[in-house]
């Protein structure tokens, strides 16, 4: 007859779903730890559980050797004969150690070891059982709450439903029965290892499999699903039988099938969309209930789409807080830009006007040197018309252009537009125009050099604390610039060569 202790072990194994041998091994390990702590020995300690008597015997084991290297762990043959007359070299001497004297501290240590071993065995059992059931729909009962997390009872184990896996529309009370999907199994978690979800799209798929026989037997397939728990779900379905309507099969007669799922999800909206291999067709259906005018693939590599809808359909296509277009993007797996007909028309008009807009290059501007033109063009201004629209503050933001140069640019721009109004006489020769252009450009270059020299002189004056010398330099340079402008067209050319 089994002892009372062994009967208790069998009861614990049934409750915890652990093999009795695992608990027996835990008890033996606990007795070894307690005996080693009490006897303070380095000997090899072994324990043996007797299921009939319920007694746990502890033994000290020493090997028999010819030459002892560790007296605390080994016996010579002569020493071994004192304990066992039949001892031989190469054998072992087993000596029983009494357990009655272990005391309360040793018993408490053994209890802690047993509980730890049982918990580890229980966690291994739960992990091995539920790790292969990820994605499965299970029934559970709300057991308690721990902060924002909800702890549910799966029957054989507890599971945790974090805040992110809960539906926004639902509140959970102790004793509520729920259908959840197993999300993951965390082996290293301190609390419940199993993580369940009410917000995962797989939950909707499993509910449809239960309610729709065509999905369960594989006639209708759910190809994609996108969900924002508590708000809206979109699923794309496809039929393997041309005689079976996938959307109608999911909706059911008078909507009975889909309505039962909506009730289970506490009123969450569900859009059932026919799946299509054609991306354009699938995108048009995914934005349901909005009607799409056209779909354009912008970049196949980055999976970028542009969808155009009527002006009255734009708010419906975007949805509340962008929910409809966001779910559609998740469903088709493409990045979606949605625009109205009016927005697209304005965009095209702006592009056309940019392409056809007239503009005069800055190189035709008289009185401004090439270096200054390069600085302006590097700032993104390429035509005289754009330059005319810039304010003095915007011009001074360009590196290398000061207030004096801004005045020169404005005078040059004004002169350009005045020249358009006053057409030059045809009798003016080409050589004269060419010489005048060369003279003006060289003069502008000299003016640029003068301004840069002035600025350099100001800096040098500040550094060497000699403002009078800097002023003299500035005056000389300005006088030189005025003399250059007053000379004949050949004079600036010679100065430029210098």
Buried (B, 14 or more C-beta within 10 A) or exposed (E): EEBEBBEEBEEBBEEBEBEBEBBBBBBBBBBBBBBBBBBEBEBBBBBEBEBEEBEBBBBBEBBBBEEBEEEEBBBBBEBBBEEBEEBEEEBBBEEEBEBEEBEEEBEEBBEEBBEEBBEEBBBEBBBEBBBEEBEEBBEBEBBEEEEEBBBBBBEEBBBBBBEEBBBEEBEBEEEEEBBBBBBBBBEEEEEBBBBBBBBBBBBBBBBBBBBBEBBEEEBBBBBBBBBBBBBBBBBBBBBEEEEEBBBBBBBBEEEEBBBBBBEBBBEBEBBBBBBBEEBBBBBBBBBBEBEBBEBEEEEEEEBBBBBBBBEEBBEBBBBEEEBBBBBBBBBBEBEBEBBBBEBBEEEEEEEEEEEEEEEBEBEEBBBBBEBBBEBBBEBEBBBBBBBBEBEEEEBEEBEBBBEEBBEBBBEBBEEBEEEEEEEEEEEEEEEEEEBEEBBBBBBBBBBBBBBBBBBBBBEEBEEEEEEEEBEEBBEEBBEBBEEBBEBEBEBBBEBBEE
